[in-house]
Amino acid sequence: MCGRSFARGGAGFVSGRHHSMFGLDAETMSPEARAAVALSVLTPVVLSGVVLAFTPVWWIFTTYFWVAFPTFGMLGSGIAGLSESRPARIPEQQRERELLETLRERGALSAAGAAAETSMTVDEADRKLKELADGGHLEVRVRGGALFYALWESDRQIEGVR
């Protein structure tokens, strides 16, 4: 015979790898994609239901429920995931406190190190560290061509740290 056989798994339905029938796996889709797919399926179903309701073959619409029920589930999980996927924004004062506590614990940090230890991005940490250093609150050290920021030695001695 020509071509691949379904028994060997060449078509993707019987193969050992995990495949979904149409190439869409709802588990791996983002919440936005789940909601979009659900709405793209439900919109024609609802519109055709409205049209069929006024015809003698209205009963055909009842066969659409096999499509509508799972799609409502996908729409619900997509909408629920939208609210969960957006992280709460940490206020500026709390991020600065987090950064200063990390500096106190670690001693000296670069912007990348501060980003790794806190909830800030590298750009945010760099900007905040420069701002604190320009204000005289942090000491700037150069090690191997990289800038490291630290609390002043006298501040750490007063606090009893190190």
N, C-alpha and C positions, 0 to 999 in steps of 0.2 A: 504494500500500500504506500501511497505517497503521503508525506507530511508526518506530523507527530501523532502519537496515539494518546487517547485520554487515559488509558490504563497505565502508561509509563509516567504520567504526571507532566507531560509536556505542555498541556494547556493551562496548568496552574490550579486546577480544581482538586486534584488528588495528590499533589506533590507533598513532600514532607515539610516544606516551608509553610508558614502561616500566610495565607492569602484570603482576602475577602472576595466575594463574587464579583463586584464591580470596581474593585480597586479602592474602595473607601472603607476605612476602618474607623468607626465612630469613636473608639477608645483613644485613638491617637490624634484626633482632630481637635483643633482649638475650639473654645466655646463660641467664638464668632462664626467659625466655619460650620459648627453643628447647627446653630440658629439659621444660618443662611441656607444650608441644605434642606432643613426642615421646612422653611418658608417657601423654598422653590418647589417642594413637593406638594405642600398643602395648598398653595395658591391655585394651581390648576384643578385640584380636587374640589375645592370649595366653589370655584367658578363653574365647573361642569355640573356640580350638584345644583347650583342655582338654575342653570339652563335646563337640566333634566327634570327639575321639579315641576315645570310647566308643560311637560310632554307626556304622551301615553306610556313612555318607557321609563318612568321615574324610578322604578324598582332597580334599574341598573346601578343607580347611585349607591345602593346598599352594598354592592360588591366592592366599593372603594374603601370600606373600613379596614380591610387587611393592610392597606397602605397607610391609612390615616392614624391608626392607633400607635404603631411604632414611631411614626413621625412626630406625634404629639409628645412622646417620651423624649425624643431627640431634641425637640424644641424646648421642653422643660429643662433638660440637663444643660442645654446651651445657655439659656437665660440664667439658670442658677450659677453656672460657671463664670458668667460675665462679672457678677458681683464678687466672686471669690478670686478672680484672676488679677484684679487691680490691688496692688499692695497699698496699705495705708501709708500716707506720706508722714514722715517723722518731722515734727516742728524743728525749726532752725536752732533754737536754744538747746533742745535735747540732743541734736546731732553734735553741737559744739561741746556739750558736756561729755558726750560719749568719746569724742576725740581727745579731750583733755584727760579723761580717766585712762584712756589707752596710753597716752604719752606718760602719765604718771607710773603706770604699771611697766611699760616697756623701756622707758628711758628715752631713747631717741628713735624717731621714725622718719622714713621718707614718705612722700605722698602716696606711693604705691603700697607701702606697708600699712599706712593709716587706712587706706581703702580696703585692704585685706582684713583688717582687724575691726572695722566699723561698718556701718550700713551706708557709708558715703561712697560715691564713685571717685575715681582717681582725680578727675577735674575738680570735683567739689572739695575733696580733701586738700588738694594743692592750693586752691583758692583760699580756703579757710586757714591753712597753715601760713600762707604768705601774709594774709591779713593780720593774724595774731603776731607774727614776727615783725611786721611793719609797725604794729602798735607797741612793740617792746615787750610783749608777753612771753615770747619764746626766743630761745637761743638758736641760731642757725650754725650748723657745723657742716663741713665739707669732708667727705670720706670717699676716696676713690673717684672723684669727679661727680659724686651725687650729693645732693643737699639733704641733710638730716635735720630735723627739728626736735628740740628738747626743751623741757622746762629749765629755767635757770637753776643753777646748783644751789643757790641760797634758798630758793623756793622749796626745793626738795628737802633740804636740811631742816627748814622750819617745820615742814609737815612730818618729818621723821621718816621719810622714805629714803632708803639707801643710806 
